[in-house]
Amino acid sequence: MVGLWSAEVIHMVRLRQASFRALCPDPDRRFAAWQSGRPPDSGNSSSFVLLDPLASGRQARTVGLERVVDGVRPRLRGYADAAERLRRMH
């Protein structure tokens, strides 16, 4: 499951930590492997990550559930903010 690296998503995840942990019990390293093009491990995986579609340079593009719960800071306010920034880029 992927959510926007935003204040509204982070707030929701922190309020519903138990639900996200139950639905997405696997660490984000399996997602990172898939995203980098490595073949998937055998079996199914359910991970949660935040995605920053505007990340550049050395900024991480994704962060896993544990970092969200531990206090990662939002990069965007919400989906409308992301849409506006993406629109301005093109």
ABEGO torsion letter per residue (X at the ends): XBBBBBAAAAAAAAAAAAAAAAABABBAAAAAAAAAGBBBBBEBBBBBBBBBAABBEABBABBBAAAAAAGBBBABABAAAAAAAAAAAX
